[in-house]
Amino acid sequence: MKGERVRLAVSVGCPSGIGPEVAVVASRAMRRRDRGARILLVGDLGAIRAAARTRGVDPALVVRVRSVAEAWARGEGIPVLEPRASLAAADRRPGKPTRASGAAQLAWIDAATDLVARGEADALVTGPVSKDAIARSGGAAKRFRGHTEHLASRLGAKEVTMAFYTERLTTSLVTTHLPIARVPRAITPAEVARAAFWTAAFVDRLRSSKRGARPSVAIAALNPHAGERGLLGHEEARAIAPGIAKGRARIAAAKLAVDLEGPVPAESAFRLAAGGRFAAVVAMYHDQATIPMKLLGFGEAVNVSLGLPIVRTSVDHGTAYDRAGKGTADARGMEEAMALAARLARG
């Protein structure tokens, strides 16, 4: 229920991008939308106050807190937790990320994640980051390739699946941030089964009722026309079809009321899913999923990490450096990410 209290820890993303701005706007929108939600922004106070000012929000409402207990006790305002020293003004200039801001982005992700892992918050929501700025900040950060992979490692998750959700379309990925040339070899029966299982579990969890037709998840093919029986590629027979069989076995063992279909040619899978035929589509690689998602749900789609021991959602857009500091960023994606995180945290 929306009135049930839930605590969201929000890492605001790159301070030089639109993350602080959409976090401020969405926090205020969520206060009206869900009176039971409590929101703590984890980031740089100066960047968040500057973002508030660009949107006509009184910066005095953005208040530094020293602990999560103080944040959850507040009835008004926008609480901000700074887990490290404040950034210099030069390190939060719109559109100009630096090594210092890259290190800060990762620190904010880790701090917000740890709050949820320790039970001091109920769900994690993440803003858009610069993978390049983080990777270039030095040390262990050079291995950073994205939230999903980083959170899986930090939380010790054996399996994690990147998914995107809107009311109209849900899709997930077998492979994530890989060069396209490495994708075919990375598609294995085990990876297909992993993505299929967690997508089915997500579909099952989101169903408002167990009545009615049993939902189906489409497993997209990699090659045109699902490979044409090997004429246009062998990944469907080598990996995808065996992965579907393994996924069905896992779904049956977990007693999930969800079917798998495929391999379905990708062009058909997404069209049919958008029309209601499938509850979700499992895509083989990043852009196979994100192109239809951004065509149909840009600005509203939510990135969800399935398989983590915590609830984590995120916006589906980037830092938008070209729009940073102008006060024109669309905050619907962040609001929807907060709303879905609250829904999932409440179970």
BELFENCOR-V561723 format. One record per pair of residues at least 24 apart in sequence whose C-alpha atoms are under 7 Angstrom apart, sorted by sequence separation. I is the first residue (numbers start at 1). GAP is how many residues later the second one is. If there is no record, write none. Layout:
# BELFENCOR-V561723
I/GAP
I/GAP
This chain:
# BELFENCOR-V561723
105/24
313/24
83/25
20/27
21/27
172/27
236/27
20/28
24/28
83/28
106/28
313/28
12/29
105/29
312/29
6/30
7/30
8/30
9/30
10/30
11/30
12/30
21/30
311/30
3/31
5/31
6/31
7/31
8/31
9/31
10/31
11/31
12/31
20/31
21/31
40/31
102/31
103/31
299/31
302/31
2/32
3/32
4/32
5/32
6/32
7/32
8/32
9/32
10/32
11/32
15/32
102/32
145/32
300/32
301/32
3/33
9/33
299/33
300/33
311/33
2/34
38/34
99/34
103/34
161/34
299/34
302/34
311/34
45/35
98/35
102/35
302/35
97/36
300/36
43/37
45/37
99/37
100/37
161/37
226/37
41/38
42/38
43/38
44/38
99/38
226/38
40/39
41/39
42/39
43/39
226/39
40/40
41/40
42/40
225/40
219/41
224/41
44/42
216/42
217/42
218/42
219/42
220/42
221/42
44/43
214/43
215/43
216/43
217/43
218/43
219/43
220/43
221/43
214/44
215/44
216/44
217/44
218/44
219/44
220/44
221/44
47/45
216/45
219/45
220/45
221/45
218/46
220/46
192/48
220/49
189/50
193/50
197/50
188/51
189/51
192/51
193/51
196/51
218/51
187/52
192/52
204/52
189/53
190/53
193/53
194/53
197/53
204/53
189/54
193/54
197/54
204/54
201/55
200/58
218/60
217/61
220/61
216/62
217/62
218/62
219/62
220/62
222/62
215/63
216/63
217/63
218/63
219/63
220/63
215/64
217/64
218/64
219/64
220/64
43/65
42/66
42/70
16/76
203/76
15/77
16/77
17/77
16/78
17/78
16/79
16/80
16/81
15/86
196/86
14/87
195/87
14/91
13/92
11/97
11/98
11/101
10/102
183/102
9/103
169/104
169/105
168/106
19/108
198/108
19/109
170/109
171/109
172/109
173/109
174/109
175/109
176/109
177/109
198/109
170/110
171/110
172/110
173/110
174/110
175/110
176/110
169/111
170/111
171/111
172/111
173/111
174/111
175/111
9/112
171/112
173/112
8/113
13/113
173/113
7/114
8/114
9/114
10/114
11/114
12/114
13/114
14/114
7/115
8/115
9/115
10/115
11/115
12/115
13/115
14/115
6/116
7/116
8/116
9/116
10/116
11/116
13/116
14/116
173/116
8/117
172/117
171/118
166/131
166/134
166/135
165/136
166/136
164/137
165/137
164/138
165/138
164/139
163/140
164/140
163/141
162/142
163/142
162/143
163/143
161/144
162/144
160/145
161/145
160/146
161/146
160/147
159/148
160/148
157/150
157/151
157/152
152/156
148/157
123/187
124/187
125/187
126/187
127/187
128/187
123/188
124/188
125/188
126/188
127/188
123/189
124/189
125/189
128/189
129/189
130/189
128/190
129/190
128/191
117/193
116/194
125/212
125/213
125/216
123/218
123/222
122/223
95/226
94/227
95/227
95/229
94/230
94/231
54/271
54/272
55/272
54/273
51/274
19/300
18/301
17/302
18/302
17/303
17/304
14/305
16/305
26/305
30/305
18/306
25/306
17/307
22/307
16/308
22/308
26/308
22/309
26/309
18/311
23/311
22/312
6/336
